[in-house]
Amino acid sequence: MTRRLLNTAPVLNIDDGGGGSDCVLFVHSLAGNCGHWSHQLDHLRQNRRALALDLRGHGLSSPAPDGDYSISALAKDIESVVEALHLHKFFLVGHSLGASAAIEFARKHPEMLAGLLLADPSGDARRLPAEVTEPFLEALQSEAYALTIEGYWKSMIAGSSPAIQERLLSDLKSTRKEVVTGALQSILHFDPLTPLKRYAGRKLSIITDINDTPISLHNLLPGLPHIKISGTGHWLQLDRPEEFNKIMDAFFAASNENKKI
């Protein structure tokens, strides 16, 4: 394993290791970091190159110089890593907000991907009613920020073990307010459906019970293959790593063999 900072703007931290003909790049959630993929990185590095990055304003990466935490900006972080490390054909795996960034990257660079794996991806938040989103955003911009965001996080980690819940809340508290609010504001205007429809490569969404709603991507796009892991929180790769890894391995194998999963 090699941890290093890429001399990009912003400066990005990556965790790079393993080797082989296949390469996998992981993108974490809002208020996450590359450590959220530790089980997957250790698993894959036995016979593949596997990398994870800290998005701008997360983990060991620097904040955005221009304060931009939009989905487009996060996708540019993926581009920066790909360009700096001279990656060519690789699998892209994104969780939650990171899945949105991965979808945006796939829109711009579909030819670079061997496959797109979405872990409990954010749904089409444009469909949420304003009477729900506006008070939430207002609360995030107020003195009630900490109480509001922690309450939201607790609803997503309820199915996780106490240790994982504590870890995720700690990661949240260490993430700057402007990072969280900027990304959440962007997700409310992001269109994930059009690029997913147009992406002709192999794709799969691994979802949880939390993510089986009317605005979930697999419900809005019946042609999007999906598999559900029940009995977890939103961070399914941490809660059920062995089950997640098994599905992930099958997806990679089917993609390489040009078969449907």
C-alpha positions in Angstrom: 0.0 0.0 0.0 1.2 3.5 -0.8 -0.4 6.6 0.6 0.6 9.8 -1.2 -0.6 13.3 -1.9 -1.0 14.2 -5.6 0.2 17.6 -6.5 -3.2 18.7 -7.9 -5.5 21.5 -7.1 -6.8 20.7 -4.6 -4.1 18.3 -3.3 -5.6 14.8 -3.2 -4.7 11.9 -1.0 -4.8 8.4 -2.5 -4.3 4.9 -1.2 -2.7 2.8 -3.9 -1.7 -0.8 -3.8 -1.7 -4.2 -5.4 -1.0 -5.1 -9.0 -2.2 -7.0 -12.0 -4.0 -6.3 -15.3 -7.2 -5.1 -13.6 -7.5 -1.8 -11.8 -10.3 -0.6 -9.5 -10.8 2.9 -8.2 -13.1 3.6 -5.2 -14.9 6.8 -4.3 -16.3 7.4 -0.8 -19.4 9.0 0.4 -20.0 12.5 1.8 -18.0 12.9 5.1 -16.1 9.8 4.2 -12.5 8.9 3.3 -10.6 6.2 1.6 -10.5 4.2 4.8 -14.2 3.3 4.2 -13.0 0.9 1.5 -10.3 -0.8 3.6 -12.0 -4.2 3.5 -12.4 -4.0 -0.3 -8.8 -2.7 -0.9 -7.3 -5.5 1.2 -9.5 -8.1 -0.5 -8.7 -7.0 -4.1 -5.0 -6.3 -3.7 -4.3 -10.0 -3.7 -4.6 -10.0 -7.5 -5.6 -6.5 -8.7 -4.5 -3.0 -8.4 -6.9 -1.2 -6.1 -7.0 2.5 -5.3 -9.1 4.9 -3.2 -9.0 8.6 -3.0 -10.0 11.2 -0.5 -12.3 13.7 -2.3 -11.6 17.5 -1.8 -12.3 18.5 1.8 -12.3 14.9 3.0 -9.7 12.8 4.8 -6.2 14.0 4.1 -7.1 15.9 0.9 -7.1 19.7 1.0 -10.2 21.8 0.8 -11.4 23.2 -2.5 -9.5 26.4 -3.3 -12.6 27.9 -4.8 -15.1 26.4 -2.3 -16.7 24.2 -5.0 -18.1 20.9 -3.7 -20.5 20.2 -6.5 -20.9 16.8 -8.1 -19.1 18.2 -11.1 -16.1 19.3 -9.0 -16.0 15.9 -7.2 -15.9 14.2 -10.6 -13.0 16.4 -11.5 -11.1 15.0 -8.5 -11.6 11.5 -10.1 -10.3 12.9 -13.3 -7.2 14.4 -11.6 -6.4 11.0 -10.1 -6.9 9.2 -13.4 -4.7 11.7 -15.2 -1.9 11.8 -12.6 -1.7 8.0 -12.3 -2.2 7.4 -16.1 -5.1 5.1 -15.6 -6.7 3.7 -18.7 -9.4 1.0 -18.5 -10.5 0.5 -14.9 -13.5 -0.3 -12.8 -15.1 2.6 -10.9 -16.9 2.1 -7.6 -18.7 4.9 -5.9 -20.7 5.0 -2.6 -23.6 7.4 -2.0 -22.4 10.9 -3.0 -19.3 9.2 -4.4 -21.6 7.2 -6.7 -23.0 10.5 -8.0 -19.5 11.7 -8.8 -18.8 8.3 -10.4 -21.9 8.7 -12.6 -20.8 12.2 -13.7 -17.3 10.8 -14.5 -18.9 8.0 -16.6 -20.9 10.7 -18.4 -17.8 12.4 -19.5 -15.4 9.4 -19.9 -17.4 6.3 -20.6 -14.7 4.8 -22.8 -12.3 4.7 -19.8 -14.5 2.4 -17.7 -14.5 -1.4 -17.6 -17.6 -1.2 -15.4 -19.5 1.1 -13.0 -20.4 -0.3 -9.6 -22.7 1.9 -7.4 -22.9 1.2 -3.7 -26.2 2.5 -2.2 -26.2 5.5 -4.6 -27.9 8.7 -4.0 -31.3 8.8 -5.7 -32.7 11.5 -8.0 -33.1 14.2 -5.2 -34.6 16.6 -7.7 -37.9 14.7 -7.1 -38.0 15.5 -3.4 -40.6 18.1 -2.5 -39.5 21.6 -1.7 -41.3 21.5 1.6 -38.9 18.8 2.7 -35.6 20.1 1.2 -35.9 23.8 1.9 -36.3 23.5 5.7 -33.5 21.0 5.8 -31.1 23.3 3.9 -32.1 26.2 6.0 -31.4 24.3 9.2 -28.0 23.3 7.8 -27.2 27.0 7.3 -28.2 27.9 10.9 -26.9 27.3 14.4 -28.8 24.1 14.3 -26.3 22.6 11.8 -24.8 20.0 14.1 -28.1 18.8 15.5 -29.6 18.6 12.0 -26.8 16.8 10.3 -26.2 14.4 13.1 -29.9 13.5 13.2 -29.8 12.8 9.5 -26.7 10.7 9.8 -28.1 8.7 12.6 -31.1 7.7 10.4 -28.7 6.3 7.9 -26.5 4.4 10.3 -29.2 2.9 12.5 -28.5 -0.6 11.1 -24.7 -0.4 11.7 -22.9 -1.8 14.8 -22.2 0.7 17.6 -18.5 0.8 16.6 -19.2 1.6 13.0 -21.8 4.2 14.1 -19.2 5.9 16.3 -16.7 5.9 13.5 -19.0 7.4 11.0 -20.2 10.1 13.3 -16.6 10.9 14.1 -15.9 11.2 10.3 -18.9 13.5 10.0 -17.8 15.8 12.8 -14.3 16.1 11.3 -15.7 17.2 7.9 -16.1 21.0 7.5 -19.6 22.4 7.4 -19.1 24.0 4.0 -18.1 20.7 2.5 -21.2 19.0 3.8 -23.6 21.8 2.9 -22.1 22.4 -0.5 -22.3 18.8 -1.6 -25.9 18.4 -0.3 -27.0 21.5 -2.1 -25.5 20.1 -5.3 -27.0 16.7 -5.0 -30.5 18.3 -5.0 -29.9 19.6 -8.5 -27.9 16.7 -10.0 -29.4 14.6 -12.8 -28.2 11.0 -12.4 -30.7 9.5 -14.8 -29.6 10.8 -18.1 -25.9 9.8 -17.9 -26.9 6.3 -16.5 -29.3 5.8 -19.4 -26.6 6.7 -21.8 -23.8 4.7 -20.2 -23.6 1.6 -22.3 -21.0 -0.2 -20.2 -21.7 -2.7 -17.5 -23.2 -1.3 -14.4 -24.7 -2.6 -11.1 -26.2 -1.0 -8.1 -25.9 -2.7 -4.7 -28.5 -1.2 -2.4 -29.8 -1.4 1.2 -33.3 -1.4 2.5 -32.8 2.4 3.2 -32.4 3.0 -0.5 -35.5 1.3 -1.8 -37.6 4.4 -2.3 -39.6 6.0 -5.2 -36.6 8.2 -6.0 -34.0 5.4 -5.9 -32.2 5.0 -9.2 -33.1 1.3 -9.7 -36.8 2.2 -9.3 -36.6 5.1 -11.8 -34.5 3.1 -14.2 -36.0 -0.4 -14.5 -33.1 -1.4 -16.7 -30.5 -0.8 -14.0 -29.4 -4.1 -12.5 -29.4 -4.1 -8.7 -28.9 -6.4 -5.7 -30.1 -5.7 -2.2 -28.2 -6.4 1.0 -30.6 -6.2 3.9 -30.0 -5.6 7.6 -27.4 -2.9 7.2 -26.9 0.8 7.5 -26.1 3.0 4.5 -22.4 2.1 4.7 -23.0 -1.5 3.5 -19.3 -2.0 2.5 -18.4 -1.6 6.2 -21.3 -3.4 7.7 -21.3 -6.5 5.5 -17.9 -6.5 3.8 -17.8 -10.2 2.9 -21.2 -10.1 1.2 -20.3 -6.9 -0.6 -17.0 -8.3 -1.8 -18.7 -11.4 -3.1 -21.1 -9.4 -5.2 -18.3 -7.1 -6.3 -16.1 -10.0 -7.4 -19.0 -11.5 -9.4 -19.6 -8.2 -11.1 -15.9 -7.8 -12.1 -15.7 -11.4 -13.3 -18.9 -11.0 -15.4 -17.6 -7.8 -16.9 -14.3 -9.3 -17.8 -16.0 -12.4 -19.3 -18.5 -10.2 -21.2 -21.4 -11.9 -19.5 -24.4 -10.6 -17.7 -24.4 -10.9 -13.9 
